[in-house]
Amino acid sequence: MTGRDLGVPELSLVVLVGVSGSGKSTFAARAFEPFEVLSSDFCRGLVSNDENSQAATKDAFEVLHYIAGKRLAAGRLTVVDATNVQRDARAHLVALARQHDVLPVAIVLDVPEKVCAARNAARPDRDYGAAVIRRQSSQLRKSLRGLKREGFRKVHILTDPAEIETAVIVRERLLTD
């Protein structure tokens, strides 16, 4: 089965957007090189020894934004693996992309709530309740139409788990190359 091609500029800031359990980390691990992906969970672990510590979120995102800035300054494609369902979270990332003269790209994994809830229930390290999934899903719904207006140059929306599994990143040369 051939997947859908997702065009991504070779030098860009790719922002994954999706509810917890939508498959962002799995997708990122399959579609991008390991050092290209910056995970908010990993950054939480760096600052608190616990990837699930919500108390460490502020510090974790300071670390993530710092590393992303260093990668972009070095001319490296950078992928942010976090829920990014809130406009404020995405605004920081769009501003970071602009600061480094790179294009921000959104890849949205818009998976049904039931799928996300089942995946989270199967993860022993996650004890998110259905209310968290519902809230994140609501925030995602409110965001979908406005992503281009927020500054994302490209927006790819994937809605089916099979589509996500087979999607292929196609790196596009910049017009200046």
C-alpha positions in Angstrom: 0.0 0.0 0.0 1.5 3.3 -1.0 1.0 6.2 1.3 0.1 9.8 0.9 3.1 12.1 0.2 3.5 14.9 2.7 5.7 17.7 1.3 8.0 19.3 3.8 10.7 21.8 3.0 14.2 20.5 3.6 14.8 23.3 6.1 11.7 23.8 8.2 10.2 23.5 11.6 7.7 20.6 11.5 5.1 20.8 14.3 3.2 17.6 15.0 -0.3 18.4 16.3 -2.6 15.7 17.9 -4.3 14.4 21.0 -2.3 12.2 23.4 -2.5 8.7 21.9 -2.9 9.9 18.3 0.4 8.3 17.2 2.6 11.4 16.9 5.7 9.7 18.4 5.3 6.6 16.4 4.8 8.6 13.2 7.8 10.8 14.0 10.0 7.8 14.7 9.1 6.2 11.4 9.0 9.3 9.2 12.0 11.3 10.4 15.6 10.8 11.5 16.1 10.3 15.3 18.0 13.5 15.9 15.5 15.6 13.9 12.7 14.9 16.5 12.4 16.8 19.7 9.9 15.2 22.1 8.3 17.2 24.9 8.1 13.9 26.9 11.8 13.3 26.5 12.5 16.9 27.6 10.3 16.4 30.6 12.4 13.4 31.5 15.6 15.4 31.0 14.6 18.0 33.5 12.7 15.8 36.0 13.6 12.2 35.5 9.9 11.6 34.6 8.6 11.9 31.1 5.0 12.2 32.5 5.7 14.9 35.1 3.3 17.7 34.2 5.0 19.8 36.9 8.1 19.9 34.6 6.2 21.1 31.5 7.4 24.7 31.6 11.1 23.7 32.0 10.8 21.0 29.4 9.5 23.4 26.8 12.2 25.9 27.6 14.7 23.1 26.8 12.8 22.0 23.7 12.6 25.6 22.3 16.3 26.1 23.1 17.4 23.0 21.3 15.0 23.7 18.4 16.5 27.2 18.0 20.0 25.7 17.9 19.1 23.2 15.3 17.3 25.7 13.1 20.3 28.1 13.4 22.5 25.3 12.2 20.2 24.8 9.2 18.7 21.5 10.4 15.1 20.3 9.8 13.5 20.1 13.2 10.4 18.2 14.3 8.5 19.0 17.5 6.7 16.0 18.9 4.1 17.4 21.4 0.3 17.6 21.5 0.4 21.3 20.3 -3.4 21.4 20.4 -3.3 24.9 22.0 -2.8 28.0 19.9 -0.4 29.5 22.4 1.9 26.4 22.2 1.9 26.7 18.4 2.4 30.5 18.4 5.8 30.0 20.2 6.9 27.5 17.5 5.7 29.7 14.6 7.6 32.6 16.2 10.7 30.4 16.6 10.5 29.4 12.9 10.2 33.0 11.8 13.1 34.0 14.1 15.3 31.6 12.2 13.9 32.3 8.7 12.5 28.8 8.2 9.0 27.7 7.2 6.7 26.3 9.8 4.8 23.2 8.8 1.9 21.5 10.7 1.3 17.8 10.4 -2.0 17.1 12.2 -3.0 13.6 13.4 -6.7 14.0 13.8 -7.5 10.5 15.1 -10.9 9.6 16.7 -11.1 10.1 20.4 -11.9 6.4 21.0 -8.7 5.3 19.3 -6.6 7.7 21.4 -8.3 6.6 24.6 -7.7 3.0 23.8 -4.1 3.6 23.0 -3.5 5.6 26.2 -5.3 2.9 28.3 -2.8 0.3 26.9 0.2 2.4 28.0 1.0 1.6 31.6 2.9 4.9 32.0 -0.1 7.0 31.1 -3.1 7.5 33.4 -4.9 10.2 31.4 -8.6 10.0 31.9 -11.2 10.4 29.1 -11.7 14.0 30.2 -8.1 14.9 29.1 -8.6 13.3 25.7 -11.9 15.1 25.3 -10.4 18.5 26.2 -7.4 18.0 23.9 -9.7 16.9 21.1 -11.9 19.9 21.6 -8.9 22.2 21.4 -7.7 20.4 18.3 -11.2 20.9 16.6 -11.1 24.6 17.3 -7.6 24.8 15.8 -8.0 23.0 12.5 -9.3 25.8 10.3 -7.0 28.5 11.6 -3.6 26.8 11.2 -2.7 28.7 8.0 -3.8 32.0 9.6 -1.5 31.2 12.5 1.4 31.2 10.1 1.9 27.6 9.0 3.0 27.6 5.4 1.9 24.0 4.9 -0.7 22.0 6.8 -1.2 18.3 6.3 -4.1 16.7 8.1 -4.2 12.9 8.5 -7.5 11.4 9.9 -7.2 7.7 9.6 -4.7 5.5 11.4 -4.0 3.5 8.2 -3.3 6.8 6.4 -0.9 7.9 9.2 0.9 4.5 9.0 1.6 4.8 5.3 2.2 8.6 4.9 5.5 9.4 3.4 7.6 12.6 4.1 8.8 14.1 0.8 11.6 16.6 1.4 11.3 19.5 -0.9 14.2 21.7 -2.0 13.8 25.3 -1.1 13.5 27.8 -4.0 16.9 29.2 -3.1 18.6 25.8 -3.4 
